[in-house]
Amino acid sequence: MTSSPTNGAFAAPPLDDETREALWTVSTATITTQLMDRGLRNTFLAGPQVLNPRSAKMVGEAFTLRCIPAREDIDVLSVFRDYDHPQRRAIETAPPGSVLVVDARRQTRAASLGHILGTRFARRGGAGIVTDGSVRDLAGFRELDLATFAAGAAPTTNLALHHVVDMQLPIACAEVPVYPGDIMVGDADGVVCVPRDIVAQVARDAVEQERLEEFVLERIEAGHPLRGNYPPDEETMADYRATVTDVPGSRP
């Protein structure tokens, strides 16, 4: 069982290079399987889709931003004259390599952010943006070299629907709990949230799972039946171990 953060984030060091590289090589599908094996079923953010398929892969620590419903007497266009507006402060505060994760309450009638903010985040070295709401300036996001996942597009500014209230606290993005520092992994299938305290184990086991699945896929492509191969029986596992030298029980 994983531990539960009590103050909104784990006091964890930066994601180590070995774990980050492993996550870059595996799919979100594999990661969800590894998380389910550990009892975690609600980790896939259903709804947000990648906006630029050329920039679909994403790995980074979550930097969270939470919105509540807008109120007409507070959320007026003049608030954008304030450079310290919480939305802009988040863009300028999130560290390089992080993923900005926006809780927009799955409301898509008004954008949760636009292309200018996305571009600034990209130039600051952000790893990606995830929102369960929509974005404006979709054409710009489709060309932006930044992994961006959103549930839709809307031309209306965020002030019409969203009031940004805080950052770096636990949020619900697409009904998935996301704590600051959790690891967000994205690809063409979507985004999955990996609890920070188990990410190294998940990454290691995901790499091994995909290596075995590649072996099985080669057998299926060669005409072998599912029975005995998917899932692999002991004979198939013995054949697999004979092809590699660094898995338990393999030949030297």
LUMROMAR-410396 format. One record per residue (C-alpha): residue in three letters; x, y, z. Coordinates in pm, whole numbers, padded with zeros to 5 digits, always signed. Layout:
LUMROMAR-410396
ALAXYZ...
end
This chain:
LUMROMAR-410396
MET+00000+00000+00000THR+00134+00344-00085SER+00167+00618+00171SER-00070+00916+00172PRO+00068+01268+00165THR-00072+01480+00445ASN+00056+01827+00355GLY-00012+01825-00019ALA+00326+01700-00137PHE+00599+01450-00067ALA+00929+01587+00057ALA+01106+01418-00229PRO+01427+01498-00417PRO+01411+01572-00789LEU+01320+01278-01008ASP+01642+01086-01072ASP+01772+01051-01427GLU+01740+00672-01436THR+01373+00677-01340ARG+01296+00967-01575GLU+01464+00789-01867ALA+01277+00466-01792LEU+00945+00652-01795TRP+01034+00805-02132THR+01067+00458-02283VAL+00740+00303-02160SER+00378+00365-02250THR+00101+00499-02030ALA-00080+00171-02097THR+00202-00022-01933ILE+00217+00222-01643THR-00155+00187-01570THR-00109-00191-01558GLN+00174-00154-01309LEU-00034+00083-01097MET-00335-00149-01105ASP-00107-00432-00989ARG-00037-00214-00686GLY-00406-00152-00620LEU-00429+00189-00789ARG-00713+00204-01044ASN-00795+00575-01066THR-00477+00713-01222PHE-00568+00778-01589LEU-00697+01127-01665ALA-00991+01051-01893GLY-01073+01345-02119PRO-00752+01539-02185GLN-00607+01460-02527VAL-00273+01561-02676LEU-00299+01874-02890ASN+00024+01836-03089PRO+00090+01471-03179ARG+00454+01558-03254SER+00498+01656-02889ALA+00299+01383-02718LYS+00557+01231-02485MET+00574+01392-02143VAL+00739+01313-01810GLY+00758+01557-01519GLU+00663+01650-01165ALA+00314+01791-01116PHE+00282+02161-01040THR-00084+02203-00954LEU-00325+02491-01019ARG-00686+02495-00895CYS-00985+02684-01028ILE-01327+02748-00876PRO-01627+02894-01062ALA-01585+03256-01167ARG-01787+03536-01006GLU-01898+03830-01216ASP-01794+04109-00976ILE-01443+03967-00928ASP-01342+03805-01256VAL-01331+04101-01490LEU-01085+04167-01771SER-00899+04432-01571VAL-00754+04166-01340PHE-00520+04064-01621ARG-00333+04393-01571ASP-00194+04234-01258TYR+00128+04048-01342ASP+00083+03856-01016HIS-00254+03714-01116PRO-00240+03354-00982GLN-00257+03201-01329ARG+00041+03406-01450ARG+00228+03355-01125ALA+00199+02980-01172ILE+00344+03005-01523GLU+00639+03205-01389THR+00683+02994-01073ALA+00662+02632-01188PRO+01019+02500-01213PRO+01177+02376-01536GLY+01090+02013-01601SER+00755+02036-01426VAL+00408+01969-01564LEU+00143+02233-01503VAL-00172+02044-01402VAL-00491+02249-01399ASP-00807+02155-01214ALA-01073+02324-01427ARG-01356+02111-01287ARG-01398+01948-01632GLN-01563+02268-01755THR-01482+02340-02120ARG-01709+02633-02215ALA-01426+02876-02141ALA-01054+02814-02181SER-00837+02743-01878LEU-00536+02905-02048GLY-00417+03025-02387HIS-00128+03001-02630ILE+00073+03296-02494LEU+00089+03141-02147GLY+00167+02802-02299THR+00451+02952-02501ARG+00597+03122-02195PHE+00582+02796-02002ALA+00758+02616-02286ARG+01033+02881-02299ARG+01086+02844-01925GLY+01156+02474-01973GLY+00822+02329-01868ALA+00773+01963-01951GLY+00403+01989-02033ILE+00057+02119-01954VAL-00247+01913-01854THR-00596+02053-01802ASP-00931+01883-01768GLY-01077+02199-01921SER-01019+02356-02259VAL-00760+02587-02416ARG-00797+02882-02649ASP-00581+02946-02956LEU-00586+02580-03049ALA-00398+02640-03376GLY-00105+02775-03177PHE-00100+02480-02939ARG-00100+02242-03235GLU+00234+02393-03340LEU+00382+02451-02995ASP+00676+02228-02904LEU+00530+02144-02564ALA+00331+01838-02462THR-00014+01982-02397PHE-00322+01781-02306ALA-00668+01936-02286ALA-01031+01823-02293GLY-01126+02063-02571ALA-01094+02410-02719ALA-01290+02728-02651PRO-01229+03087-02765THR-01370+03239-02446THR-01121+03364-02186ASN-01093+03175-01861LEU-01243+03463-01660ALA-01587+03384-01797LEU-01591+03052-01613HIS-01282+03003-01397HIS-01133+03176-01095VAL-00780+03060-01014VAL-00751+03034-00637ASP-00433+02849-00543MET-00138+02642-00654GLN+00072+02357-00522LEU-00209+02194-00328PRO-00383+01862-00399ILE-00631+01889-00685ALA-00870+01674-00883CYS-00786+01679-01252ALA-01027+01473-01461GLU-01144+01318-01132VAL-00794+01187-01057PRO-00624+01304-00736VAL-00300+01481-00821TYR-00059+01588-00547PRO+00225+01833-00607GLY+00532+01633-00699ASP+00343+01334-00836ILE+00482+01224-01170MET+00274+01294-01480VAL+00342+01076-01783GLY+00177+01144-02115ASP+00177+00994-02464ALA-00063+00948-02754ASP-00305+00756-02530GLY-00333+01033-02271VAL-00198+01113-01925VAL-00145+00903-01616CYS-00053+01021-01266VAL+00205+00814-01077PRO+00229+00866-00697ARG+00572+01002-00622ASP+00666+00750-00354ILE+00638+00447-00587VAL+00751+00595-00918ALA+01095+00431-00919GLN+00946+00084-00868VAL+00677+00145-01128ALA+00931+00266-01384ARG+01162-00029-01329ASP+00886-00288-01353ALA+00726-00115-01652VAL+01048-00146-01848GLU+01063-00519-01774GLN+00694-00564-01863GLU+00743-00401-02202ARG+01053-00605-02275LEU+00856-00924-02214GLU+00561-00796-02417GLU+00789-00716-02711PHE+00911-01075-02701VAL+00552-01203-02692LEU+00449-00971-02976GLU+00727-01105-03196ARG+00594-01456-03139ILE+00238-01350-03222GLU+00359-01172-03537ALA+00538-01494-03633GLY+00208-01682-03621HIS+00211-01834-03273PRO-00131-01867-03101LEU-00236-01675-02795ARG-00251-01991-02586GLY+00083-02040-02420ASN+00211-01702-02531TYR-00031-01437-02411PRO-00008-01468-02121PRO+00321-01656-02149ASP+00337-02002-01996GLU+00646-02149-01835GLU+00787-02273-02167THR+00753-01929-02325MET+00903-01765-02018ALA+01199-01999-02038ASP+01248-01901-02401TYR+01226-01535-02302ARG+01482-01571-02023ALA+01717-01737-02268THR+01720-01421-02479VAL+01817-01176-02206THR+02087-01166-01943ASP+01954-00931-01679VAL+01620-01066-01566PRO+01568-01303-01271GLY+01638-01660-01369SER+01803-01574-01703ARG+02113-01742-01831PRO+02448-01563-01779
end
